[in-house]
Amino acid sequence: MTVVHIPSPLFSYTSDRAKVSATGATLNEILIDLDRQFPGFRFRVVDEQDRIRPTILFYVGGEVTRTLARSIGASDEVHIIAALSGG
């Protein structure tokens, strides 16, 4: 299981949980598992063309990634960062 750190703007999808667990060998598989557990979650971070939304950053094992194919290691944690927007 991989620990996934959720940003506060997405707490409403995870029952107000800041940390959740998911399984998968890639970032995409992690997001699919999160969407299974928390319906609608994946669409908030990935668009209709299967691209990471521009306002979302993923850190995997302490490194920024912009690809859903990024491998997830056994000891990796995933941090989702949501950029603030508005005016």
C-alpha positions in Angstrom: 0.0 0.0 0.0 1.2 3.5 -0.8 0.4 6.5 1.4 -1.1 9.3 -0.6 -1.2 12.8 0.9 -4.3 14.7 -0.1 -4.5 18.5 -0.4 -7.3 20.3 1.5 -9.3 21.3 -1.6 -9.8 17.6 -2.3 -10.8 16.6 1.3 -14.5 16.5 0.3 -13.7 13.5 -1.9 -11.8 11.5 0.8 -14.2 12.1 3.8 -12.0 14.9 5.1 -8.9 12.6 5.2 -5.5 14.2 4.6 -3.8 10.7 4.1 -5.2 7.7 2.4 -3.8 4.4 1.1 -3.9 3.0 -2.4 -2.3 0.2 -4.4 -0.7 0.3 -7.8 2.6 0.0 -9.6 2.2 3.4 -11.4 0.8 6.8 -10.5 -2.1 6.0 -12.9 -2.9 2.8 -11.1 -2.8 4.6 -7.7 -5.3 7.2 -9.1 -7.6 4.4 -10.4 -7.6 2.8 -7.0 -8.3 6.1 -5.3 -11.2 6.6 -7.7 -12.5 3.2 -6.8 -12.4 4.1 -3.1 -13.5 7.7 -3.6 -15.7 8.1 -6.7 -14.9 11.2 -8.7 -11.5 11.7 -7.2 -9.4 11.0 -10.4 -11.3 13.5 -12.5 -10.3 16.2 -10.1 -6.6 15.6 -10.9 -6.7 14.2 -14.4 -8.5 15.7 -17.4 -10.6 14.0 -20.2 -7.4 13.4 -22.2 -5.7 11.6 -19.4 -3.3 14.4 -18.6 -2.5 15.7 -15.2 -4.4 19.0 -14.7 -2.2 22.1 -14.8 -3.2 23.1 -11.3 -2.0 19.8 -9.8 1.5 18.6 -9.0 2.4 15.1 -7.9 5.5 14.4 -5.9 6.5 10.7 -5.9 9.3 9.7 -3.6 10.2 13.4 -3.1 10.4 14.2 -6.9 7.9 16.1 -9.0 6.4 14.1 -11.8 4.1 15.1 -14.7 3.5 11.6 -16.0 0.9 9.1 -15.0 3.3 6.3 -16.1 5.6 7.1 -13.2 6.6 4.0 -11.3 5.7 3.8 -7.6 8.3 2.1 -5.4 7.5 0.1 -2.3 8.6 2.8 0.0 7.4 5.8 -2.1 4.8 8.2 -0.8 2.7 10.3 -3.1 2.0 13.9 -2.3 -0.7 15.7 -4.3 -0.3 19.5 -4.4 -3.2 21.7 -5.6 -2.3 25.2 -6.8 -4.5 28.0 -5.5 -6.4 29.8 -8.2 -8.8 32.7 -8.3 -8.5 36.4 -8.3 
